[in-house]
Amino acid sequence: MAGVGRNANGLAGIRSDSRFLAFIGHFNGDRDYFECHEVMEELWLEEGRHRLLQGLLQAAVGLHHWDNGNLSGAAKLMIGSLGKLEFYETEVLGLDLGALRRELAQSLEELSRSPYDAPFRAFELVLTEEGLALAVERWLKENRSSDKGND
């Protein structure tokens, strides 16, 4: 059933939204999955609780739980994420959802093999559009330099 063809109707404009860029920047950059949750939840609520955004949100929160030792919570959220993302095409909004689904499935396999002590394994969102990759890179540079000013 994975990738049966749904696209991100109505969400095309979020590619340039600073919260979407922040979500990807935190996910792939500093791996601050809690901050991923903060920015994506705001966007998800604003965009009418879109299923695709909820799937991305659940993937990040699942990694946050896994990184903090809540393996059962991580598994539940990753299962939920897969359930939301399976309805979408492989490439949506400049993201390779096929790669994300594979990473989530592999993570669930690792969590089921060692449900009490699976070592945390981060992974990155694969970007399929050069423009999005450049925008995220720009966001990362701007936010790293502004963070240094706050030290």
N, CA and C atoms as a LAMMPS dump frame, in Angstrom:
ITEM: TIMESTEP
0
ITEM: NUMBER OF ATOMS
453
ITEM: BOX BOUNDS ff ff ff
-5.0000000000000000e+02 5.0000000000000000e+02
-5.0000000000000000e+02 5.0000000000000000e+02
-5.0000000000000000e+02 5.0000000000000000e+02
ITEM: ATOMS id mol type element x y z
1 1 1 N 0.817 -1.194 0
2 1 2 C 0 0 0
3 1 3 C 0.862 1.259 0
4 2 1 N 2.139 1.121 0.307
5 2 2 C 3.003 2.292 0.432
6 2 3 C 3.037 3.098 -0.848
7 3 1 N 2.829 4.401 -0.677
8 3 2 C 2.94 5.312 -1.791
9 3 3 C 1.877 5.12 -2.85
10 4 1 N 0.608 5.033 -2.458
11 4 2 C -0.443 4.76 -3.421
12 4 3 C -0.786 5.955 -4.293
13 5 1 N -0.183 7.097 -4.068
14 5 2 C -0.358 8.159 -5.029
15 5 3 C -0.908 9.473 -4.532
16 6 1 N -1.235 9.588 -3.297
17 6 2 C -1.74 10.86 -2.807
18 6 3 C -0.608 11.883 -2.822
19 7 1 N -0.94 13.116 -3.193
20 7 2 C 0.076 14.161 -3.147
21 7 3 C -0.265 15.126 -2.02
22 8 1 N 0.442 16.213 -1.96
23 8 2 C 0.271 17.158 -0.851
24 8 3 C -0.59 18.339 -1.276
25 9 1 N -1.743 18.057 -1.864
26 9 2 C -2.631 19.129 -2.306
27 9 3 C -2.825 20.158 -1.207
28 10 1 N -2.664 21.412 -1.588
29 10 2 C -2.871 22.496 -0.642
30 10 3 C -1.666 22.848 0.199
31 11 1 N -0.601 22.074 0.105
32 11 2 C 0.568 22.333 0.95
33 11 3 C 1.777 22.856 0.18
34 12 1 N 1.66 23.046 -1.117
35 12 2 C 2.828 23.419 -1.926
36 12 3 C 3.542 24.649 -1.374
37 13 1 N 2.815 25.59 -0.829
38 13 2 C 3.416 26.82 -0.323
39 13 3 C 4.263 26.655 0.922
40 14 1 N 4.163 25.517 1.591
41 14 2 C 4.932 25.397 2.838
42 14 3 C 6.411 25.142 2.601
43 15 1 N 6.795 24.813 1.37
44 15 2 C 8.224 24.582 1.091
45 15 3 C 9.083 25.763 1.527
46 16 1 N 8.543 26.965 1.438
47 16 2 C 9.317 28.153 1.81
48 16 3 C 8.955 28.671 3.2
49 17 1 N 8.047 28.01 3.888
50 17 2 C 7.665 28.423 5.243
51 17 3 C 8.834 28.168 6.192
52 18 1 N 9.181 29.16 6.978
53 18 2 C 10.34 29.028 7.875
54 18 3 C 10.176 27.875 8.857
55 19 1 N 8.945 27.535 9.218
56 19 2 C 8.729 26.419 10.149
57 19 3 C 9.019 25.078 9.482
58 20 1 N 8.676 24.946 8.21
59 20 2 C 8.983 23.721 7.466
60 20 3 C 10.491 23.576 7.319
61 21 1 N 11.155 24.679 6.985
62 21 2 C 12.617 24.67 6.868
63 21 3 C 13.257 24.367 8.218
64 22 1 N 12.702 24.938 9.294
65 22 2 C 13.227 24.679 10.642
66 22 3 C 13.054 23.211 11.013
67 23 1 N 11.905 22.636 10.666
68 23 2 C 11.665 21.221 10.944
69 23 3 C 12.757 20.366 10.305
70 24 1 N 13.004 20.594 9.019
71 24 2 C 14.029 19.816 8.319
72 24 3 C 15.409 20.129 8.882
73 25 1 N 15.672 21.41 9.155
74 25 2 C 16.965 21.805 9.704
75 25 3 C 17.257 21.143 11.034
76 26 1 N 16.27 21.108 11.907
77 26 2 C 16.462 20.443 13.201
78 26 3 C 16.555 18.927 13.036
79 27 1 N 15.738 18.364 12.166
80 27 2 C 15.735 16.912 11.963
81 27 3 C 17.09 16.444 11.443
82 28 1 N 17.595 17.115 10.419
83 28 2 C 18.84 16.686 9.779
84 28 3 C 20.075 17.333 10.377
85 29 1 N 19.935 18.504 10.966
86 29 2 C 21.084 19.254 11.459
87 29 3 C 21.443 18.907 12.887
88 30 1 N 20.806 19.591 13.83
89 30 2 C 21.16 19.387 15.242
90 30 3 C 20.403 18.226 15.884
91 31 1 N 19.515 17.601 15.12
92 31 2 C 18.726 16.454 15.606
93 31 3 C 17.97 16.778 16.892
94 32 1 N 17.47 17.995 16.943
95 32 2 C 16.659 18.434 18.074
96 32 3 C 15.204 18.094 17.744
97 33 1 N 14.835 16.855 18.039
98 33 2 C 13.518 16.363 17.657
99 33 3 C 12.4 17.028 18.453
100 34 1 N 12.705 17.5 19.656
101 34 2 C 11.694 18.245 20.41
102 34 3 C 11.366 19.542 19.679
103 35 1 N 12.386 20.223 19.191
104 35 2 C 12.16 21.469 18.449
105 35 3 C 11.451 21.178 17.125
106 36 1 N 11.759 20.04 16.506
107 36 2 C 11.008 19.618 15.313
108 36 3 C 9.523 19.572 15.637
109 37 1 N 9.213 18.968 16.768
110 37 2 C 7.825 18.857 17.213
111 37 3 C 7.197 20.229 17.381
112 38 1 N 7.917 21.136 18.021
113 38 2 C 7.371 22.471 18.287
114 38 3 C 7 23.188 16.99
115 39 1 N 7.923 23.225 16.036
116 39 2 C 7.658 23.986 14.813
117 39 3 C 6.647 23.279 13.911
118 40 1 N 6.702 21.953 13.837
119 40 2 C 5.773 21.243 12.963
120 40 3 C 4.361 21.225 13.539
121 41 1 N 4.242 21.143 14.85
122 41 2 C 2.896 21.148 15.427
123 41 3 C 2.18 22.452 15.106
124 42 1 N 2.899 23.558 15.196
125 42 2 C 2.309 24.857 14.863
126 42 3 C 1.846 24.884 13.407
127 43 1 N 2.689 24.4 12.514
128 43 2 C 2.356 24.369 11.091
129 43 3 C 1.206 23.397 10.826
130 44 1 N 1.244 22.25 11.461
131 44 2 C 0.194 21.235 11.299
132 44 3 C -1.173 21.791 11.705
133 45 1 N -1.216 22.479 12.841
134 45 2 C -2.483 23.053 13.299
135 45 3 C -2.969 24.136 12.341
136 46 1 N -2.046 24.963 11.883
137 46 2 C -2.399 26.045 10.962
138 46 3 C -2.888 25.51 9.618
139 47 1 N -2.357 24.399 9.184
140 47 2 C -2.705 23.82 7.88
141 47 3 C -3.859 22.821 7.974
142 48 1 N -4.668 22.919 9.01
143 48 2 C -5.862 22.086 9.107
144 48 3 C -5.601 20.642 9.459
145 49 1 N -4.525 20.407 10.207
146 49 2 C -4.195 19.057 10.676
147 49 3 C -4.007 18.076 9.507
148 50 1 N -3.27 18.516 8.531
149 50 2 C -3.011 17.711 7.327
150 50 3 C -2.291 16.415 7.704
151 51 1 N -2.769 15.312 7.149
152 51 2 C -2.245 13.974 7.47
153 51 3 C -0.744 13.851 7.193
154 52 1 N -0.268 14.427 6.097
155 52 2 C 1.157 14.35 5.761
156 52 3 C 2.001 15.019 6.844
157 53 1 N 1.598 16.201 7.267
158 53 2 C 2.359 16.91 8.3
159 53 3 C 2.317 16.152 9.62
160 54 1 N 1.187 15.526 9.916
161 54 2 C 1.092 14.727 11.135
162 54 3 C 2.042 13.535 11.069
163 55 1 N 2.165 12.919 9.908
164 55 2 C 3.1 11.804 9.751
165 55 3 C 4.539 12.233 9.972
166 56 1 N 4.91 13.401 9.45
167 56 2 C 6.261 13.927 9.666
168 56 3 C 6.478 14.255 11.141
169 57 1 N 5.476 14.86 11.744
170 57 2 C 5.534 15.207 13.169
171 57 3 C 5.729 13.954 14.02
172 58 1 N 4.965 12.91 13.732
173 58 2 C 5.074 11.676 14.508
174 58 3 C 6.431 11.005 14.327
175 59 1 N 7.017 11.109 13.143
176 59 2 C 8.356 10.541 12.932
177 59 3 C 9.366 11.227 13.842
178 60 1 N 9.311 12.551 13.909
179 60 2 C 10.251 13.304 14.751
180 60 3 C 10.033 13.003 16.227
181 61 1 N 8.782 12.959 16.657
182 61 2 C 8.5 12.694 18.071
183 61 3 C 8.884 11.26 18.421
184 62 1 N 8.709 10.338 17.48
185 62 2 C 9.158 8.966 17.705
186 62 3 C 10.657 8.911 17.952
187 63 1 N 11.426 9.648 17.155
188 63 2 C 12.877 9.692 17.364
189 63 3 C 13.217 10.36 18.693
190 64 1 N 12.473 11.389 19.057
191 64 2 C 12.693 12.058 20.352
192 64 3 C 12.502 11.054 21.496
193 65 1 N 11.418 10.289 21.428
194 65 2 C 11.167 9.295 22.478
195 65 3 C 12.262 8.227 22.507
196 66 1 N 12.653 7.748 21.346
197 66 2 C 13.693 6.716 21.281
198 66 3 C 14.99 7.25 21.869
199 67 1 N 15.37 8.453 21.492
200 67 2 C 16.609 9.061 21.984
201 67 3 C 16.581 9.247 23.501
202 68 1 N 15.379 9.381 24.063
203 68 2 C 15.24 9.575 25.507
204 68 3 C 14.854 8.303 26.249
205 69 1 N 14.952 7.159 25.59
206 69 2 C 14.755 5.88 26.254
207 69 3 C 13.327 5.386 26.354
208 70 1 N 12.368 6.093 25.776
209 70 2 C 10.976 5.651 25.794
210 70 3 C 10.718 4.85 24.516
211 71 1 N 11.178 3.608 24.527
212 71 2 C 11.141 2.798 23.316
213 71 3 C 9.728 2.408 22.904
214 72 1 N 8.848 2.139 23.863
215 72 2 C 7.477 1.783 23.479
216 72 3 C 6.758 2.994 22.89
217 73 1 N 6.982 4.173 23.458
218 73 2 C 6.406 5.395 22.897
219 73 3 C 6.94 5.672 21.506
220 74 1 N 8.24 5.42 21.319
221 74 2 C 8.858 5.609 20.006
222 74 3 C 8.198 4.707 18.973
223 75 1 N 8.029 3.439 19.325
224 75 2 C 7.435 2.48 18.39
225 75 3 C 6.005 2.882 18.029
226 76 1 N 5.215 3.278 19.014
227 76 2 C 3.823 3.676 18.749
228 76 3 C 3.762 4.851 17.781
229 77 1 N 4.623 5.838 17.996
230 77 2 C 4.608 7.008 17.123
231 77 3 C 5.116 6.682 15.724
232 78 1 N 6.107 5.817 15.627
233 78 2 C 6.612 5.437 14.306
234 78 3 C 5.578 4.633 13.528
235 79 1 N 4.842 3.781 14.219
236 79 2 C 3.75 3.045 13.57
237 79 3 C 2.701 4.033 13.063
238 80 1 N 2.363 5.015 13.901
239 80 2 C 1.405 6.041 13.49
240 80 3 C 1.903 6.84 12.298
241 81 1 N 3.184 7.171 12.32
242 81 2 C 3.776 7.918 11.213
243 81 3 C 3.685 7.123 9.913
244 82 1 N 4.071 5.864 9.964
245 82 2 C 3.979 5.017 8.766
246 82 3 C 2.543 4.938 8.252
247 83 1 N 1.602 4.841 9.173
248 83 2 C 0.199 4.777 8.782
249 83 3 C -0.271 6.028 8.061
250 84 1 N 0.268 7.171 8.442
251 84 2 C -0.098 8.425 7.773
252 84 3 C 0.635 8.571 6.433
253 85 1 N 1.909 8.215 6.411
254 85 2 C 2.746 8.463 5.236
255 85 3 C 2.539 7.462 4.109
256 86 1 N 1.96 6.293 4.411
257 86 2 C 1.827 5.253 3.389
258 86 3 C 0.917 5.66 2.242
259 87 1 N 0.096 6.659 2.442
260 87 2 C -0.864 7.064 1.418
261 87 3 C -0.292 8.037 0.396
262 88 1 N 0.949 8.46 0.589
263 88 2 C 1.522 9.504 -0.26
264 88 3 C 2.512 8.948 -1.263
265 89 1 N 2.655 9.694 -2.349
266 89 2 C 3.64 9.365 -3.373
267 89 3 C 5.023 9.289 -2.738
268 90 1 N 5.963 8.726 -3.468
269 90 2 C 7.322 8.57 -2.948
270 90 3 C 7.99 9.91 -2.701
271 91 1 N 7.79 10.87 -3.596
272 91 2 C 8.386 12.193 -3.431
273 91 3 C 7.279 13.228 -3.295
274 92 1 N 7.257 13.905 -2.15
275 92 2 C 6.252 14.921 -1.873
276 92 3 C 6.924 16.079 -1.145
277 93 1 N 6.617 17.294 -1.563
278 93 2 C 7.143 18.515 -0.933
279 93 3 C 8.667 18.553 -0.877
280 94 1 N 9.304 17.915 -1.83
281 94 2 C 10.765 17.903 -1.838
282 94 3 C 11.38 16.898 -0.89
283 95 1 N 10.552 16.021 -0.328
284 95 2 C 11.026 14.986 0.595
285 95 3 C 10.853 13.611 -0.045
286 96 1 N 11.809 12.74 0.179
287 96 2 C 11.718 11.361 -0.288
288 96 3 C 10.999 10.558 0.791
289 97 1 N 9.676 10.471 0.653
290 97 2 C 8.889 9.749 1.658
291 97 3 C 9.138 8.249 1.599
292 98 1 N 9.533 7.748 0.444
293 98 2 C 9.887 6.331 0.353
294 98 3 C 11.061 6.014 1.259
295 99 1 N 12.077 6.866 1.23
296 99 2 C 13.247 6.675 2.1
297 99 3 C 12.848 6.805 3.563
298 100 1 N 11.981 7.76 3.871
299 100 2 C 11.539 7.934 5.258
300 100 3 C 10.761 6.706 5.722
301 101 1 N 9.88 6.193 4.89
302 101 2 C 9.127 4.991 5.272
303 101 3 C 10.068 3.813 5.517
304 102 1 N 11.095 3.673 4.679
305 102 2 C 12.063 2.578 4.881
306 102 3 C 12.821 2.752 6.192
307 103 1 N 13.234 3.975 6.501
308 103 2 C 13.949 4.232 7.764
309 103 3 C 13.054 3.942 8.962
310 104 1 N 11.798 4.355 8.882
311 104 2 C 10.87 4.084 9.984
312 104 3 C 10.656 2.582 10.153
313 105 1 N 10.493 1.864 9.052
314 105 2 C 10.306 0.407 9.126
315 105 3 C 11.541 -0.266 9.719
316 106 1 N 12.724 0.177 9.317
317 106 2 C 13.957 -0.396 9.866
318 106 3 C 14.066 -0.081 11.357
319 107 1 N 13.708 1.131 11.741
320 107 2 C 13.747 1.505 13.157
321 107 3 C 12.791 0.642 13.966
322 108 1 N 11.596 0.41 13.435
323 108 2 C 10.631 -0.44 14.132
324 108 3 C 11.145 -1.864 14.269
325 109 1 N 11.829 -2.343 13.252
326 109 2 C 12.418 -3.681 13.325
327 109 3 C 13.457 -3.735 14.448
328 110 1 N 14.299 -2.714 14.531
329 110 2 C 15.317 -2.658 15.585
330 110 3 C 14.669 -2.576 16.964
331 111 1 N 13.617 -1.786 17.081
332 111 2 C 12.926 -1.654 18.366
333 111 3 C 12.232 -2.956 18.757
334 112 1 N 11.721 -3.699 17.791
335 112 2 C 11.05 -4.962 18.128
336 112 3 C 12.054 -6.048 18.5
337 113 1 N 13.254 -6.004 17.901
338 113 2 C 14.294 -6.984 18.246
339 113 3 C 14.82 -6.763 19.659
340 114 1 N 14.921 -5.514 20.071
341 114 2 C 15.452 -5.17 21.404
342 114 3 C 14.518 -4.164 22.06
343 115 1 N 13.324 -4.604 22.477
344 115 2 C 12.313 -3.655 22.95
345 115 3 C 12.679 -2.9 24.224
346 116 1 N 13.71 -3.344 24.935
347 116 2 C 14.067 -2.671 26.183
348 116 3 C 15.371 -1.907 26.1
349 117 1 N 16.182 -2.202 25.078
350 117 2 C 17.489 -1.544 25.051
351 117 3 C 18.033 -1.298 23.645
352 118 1 N 17.162 -1.101 22.677
353 118 2 C 17.634 -0.829 21.311
354 118 3 C 18.418 0.475 21.303
355 119 1 N 19.674 0.447 20.842
356 119 2 C 20.458 1.682 20.809
357 119 3 C 19.863 2.664 19.802
358 120 1 N 19.831 3.922 20.193
359 120 2 C 19.262 4.955 19.333
360 120 3 C 20.026 5.051 18.019
361 121 1 N 19.279 5.203 16.945
362 121 2 C 19.866 5.378 15.62
363 121 3 C 19.129 6.505 14.907
364 122 1 N 19.834 7.596 14.706
365 122 2 C 19.255 8.726 13.98
366 122 3 C 19.311 8.455 12.48
367 123 1 N 18.472 9.124 11.752
368 123 2 C 18.523 9.112 10.292
369 123 3 C 18.077 10.481 9.808
370 124 1 N 18.322 10.746 8.546
371 124 2 C 17.992 12.058 7.996
372 124 3 C 16.842 11.964 7.003
373 125 1 N 16.148 13.074 6.856
374 125 2 C 15.17 13.209 5.792
375 125 3 C 15.941 13.41 4.491
376 126 1 N 15.591 12.665 3.466
377 126 2 C 16.254 12.797 2.172
378 126 3 C 15.495 13.853 1.366
379 127 1 N 16.225 14.869 0.933
380 127 2 C 15.625 15.958 0.165
381 127 3 C 15.794 15.673 -1.323
382 128 1 N 14.723 15.891 -2.088
383 128 2 C 14.735 15.559 -3.509
384 128 3 C 14.77 16.784 -4.409
385 129 1 N 14.697 17.964 -3.83
386 129 2 C 14.701 19.191 -4.623
387 129 3 C 15.861 20.066 -4.19
388 130 1 N 16.66 20.464 -5.168
389 130 2 C 17.827 21.294 -4.867
390 130 3 C 17.42 22.608 -4.205
391 131 1 N 16.328 23.196 -4.651
392 131 2 C 15.87 24.452 -4.063
393 131 3 C 15.554 24.313 -2.583
394 132 1 N 14.936 23.211 -2.212
395 132 2 C 14.631 22.968 -0.804
396 132 3 C 15.913 22.751 -0.014
397 133 1 N 16.826 21.974 -0.575
398 133 2 C 18.102 21.729 0.109
399 133 3 C 18.846 23.037 0.345
400 134 1 N 18.846 23.926 -0.638
401 134 2 C 19.517 25.222 -0.48
402 134 3 C 18.817 26.087 0.561
403 135 1 N 17.486 26.066 0.572
404 135 2 C 16.735 26.848 1.556
405 135 3 C 17.003 26.346 2.973
406 136 1 N 17.076 25.034 3.157
407 136 2 C 17.38 24.467 4.479
408 136 3 C 18.806 24.825 4.878
409 137 1 N 19.729 24.728 3.94
410 137 2 C 21.123 25.09 4.219
411 137 3 C 21.219 26.556 4.648
412 138 1 N 20.494 27.42 3.956
413 138 2 C 20.465 28.843 4.309
414 138 3 C 19.874 29.025 5.715
415 139 1 N 18.782 28.31 5.998
416 139 2 C 18.155 28.397 7.317
417 139 3 C 19.145 27.966 8.402
418 140 1 N 19.86 26.875 8.15
419 140 2 C 20.839 26.383 9.126
420 140 3 C 21.937 27.412 9.378
421 141 1 N 22.461 28.013 8.319
422 141 2 C 23.517 29.02 8.482
423 141 3 C 23.015 30.216 9.275
424 142 1 N 21.829 30.7 8.941
425 142 2 C 21.263 31.859 9.639
426 142 3 C 21.017 31.553 11.106
427 143 1 N 20.563 30.369 11.397
428 143 2 C 20.229 30.035 12.776
429 143 3 C 21.44 29.644 13.595
430 144 1 N 22.452 29.112 12.975
431 144 2 C 23.704 28.854 13.699
432 144 3 C 24.362 30.164 14.089
433 145 1 N 24.361 31.137 13.166
434 145 2 C 25.001 32.419 13.474
435 145 3 C 24.199 33.185 14.517
436 146 1 N 22.86 33.077 14.5
437 146 2 C 22.072 33.777 15.517
438 146 3 C 22.195 33.084 16.867
439 147 1 N 22.392 31.754 16.874
440 147 2 C 22.602 31.041 18.135
441 147 3 C 23.909 31.456 18.784
442 148 1 N 24.945 31.67 17.966
443 148 2 C 26.241 32.073 18.51
444 148 3 C 26.144 33.422 19.193
445 149 1 N 25.296 34.29 18.687
446 149 2 C 25.127 35.603 19.299
447 149 3 C 24.429 35.547 20.64
448 150 1 N 23.771 34.419 20.94
449 150 2 C 23.045 34.274 22.201
450 150 3 C 23.869 33.604 23.28
451 151 1 N 25.106 33.214 22.974
452 151 2 C 25.955 32.533 23.966
453 151 3 C 26.494 33.497 24.985
